[in-house]
Amino acid sequence: MTGPLSARPRCDATAAWAALQGHWQAHGRSLDLREAFARDPARFQTFGVQAPEVFADLSKNLIDTATLQFLLDLARECGLENHRDAMLRGEAVNTTEGRAVLHTALRAPTGAATPFNAEVQGVLAAMLAYAERVRADEHITDIVNIGIGGSDLGAQMVVPALDAFSRRGKRLHFVSNVDGHDITPVLRGLDARRTLFIVASKTFTTQETMANAAVARAWFIEQGGTDIARHFAATTTNVAAAAQFGISTTFGFWDWVGGRYSLWSAIGLPIAIAVGADNFRALLAGAHAMDRHFAEAPLAHNLPVLLGLLDVWYRNFHGFASRSVAPYHQGLARLPAYLQQLEMESNGKRVDLQGRPLPLGTSPVVWGEPGTNGQHAYFQMLHQGTEVVPVEFIAVKTPSHPHTDLHTKLLANCLAQSQALMMGKTAAEAEAEQAPTAAAGMAPAVLASHRSFPGNRPSTTLLLQALTPHSLGALIAMYEHRVFTSGSVWGINSFDQWGVELGKALCSQLLPRFASGDASGLDASTAGLLARLRTETGPRA
Ligand code: F6P
């Protein structure tokens, strides 16, 4: 293997890791946030980081300035800066696939000295011109994006997030699942003459997408549709396969765009149709501003770097296995799902770039729901459960609706949650408080144990001035670079996804068995389930 990470030791064999471990033993593991705030009135200022469009309050995290220094030393010793620069230059940092990783080149402005700038600008201009034609075409009222994973989640997340910027009169639909319960209700509500299908697939071979595209084409023809050229478009690197499928309107991209990093490419066509060319360019510009920050800001003030290092601190030293993301903006409802793919498909790896098994945790489980809904569901566990889950709150100062009273309540809830996680409530406080309402027959101390909160639970609050194409672009790029940072420290390849292959291969072996019933060579569980699905409860193939 060649490249900037080729010669480095495993992350846990570095001197910086040993130093961090010493710090963890001496101070890190016993840091108490309430005491830290009491000791240092400037803690909010010290741990506030301003990046393009995103302000991060890191002060409610289990860190002090020494922790950050040790983490930054670790990043340096692990070669983060060299690795980042190699990625930005277009070196093949995706070593297992022998590919460059250049989603940053997709959002560089025209004429920038970034790799492939002319090709990128050419496809972008063509894609945006097409999006504008669709927007102006009053006959087209419904746009159905058929794609899965990175060919679905980005657009599915961004389109509702930018609802305030969307053209009215165009309905965007997203079909991803090979489960027919996904496409069936969508088709039920459509008029073939007024519908555009976008088949989005980097490879144009993904089973789910190809199957749904075939259903859509058959439905279109059945409805009397003839003009496939006008009603189907494809976004793909495999233009030949799209043509074979019968699609002539195609927007391409390149193998150096990873699926989960592809919303900036032609895969963003549904976004461009929803919000228009200027807003799509603003989304790219916001991401580019964050790219510059990641490339140029000193590590100590570099927001994606600091967030990625916090992930390492929590995962490998505190042992926190998950992170919850709570966007206090309904438009970001799909952000946790988007981040699940971005983070867990990127960093859910168990060997480093040289194939050495990692004896430590990598990607945390990422999950969440918009606030305030989550508060009335799983926040109970965050406050009083046995696991500590760092929470990431995202708040937007200015709403795009006129209901200021609702918005103030939303923001107050957001601040109250991070405050409650940190402050907690002692048993003595709970006991003092419960006296008048103590349940009959329960000793006050027992009831107080139920009503107390441990506190000292960490959180980060990210603030945006407003949710705009520019700020959303910056926010998403921040997450991408954060994933790069922790992946780089762990020394893993954040850009392949071999873990999805085995299931795909076994699925193609199982598929014909639904018709034949042949269970030879199968384990008893799979054979038993297959038999029940064929004969008792399920449809035959
Ligand atoms: O699930 C694996 C995966 O390759 C993802 O990485 C990708 O985003 C998704 O499938 C869809 O792939 P394609 O765009 O080639 O259809």
Residues whose N, C-alpha, C, O or C-beta is under 5 A from the ligand:
A	BS01	F6P	I148 G149 G150 S151 A200 S201 K202 T203 F204 T206 T209 G259 R260 Q497 V500
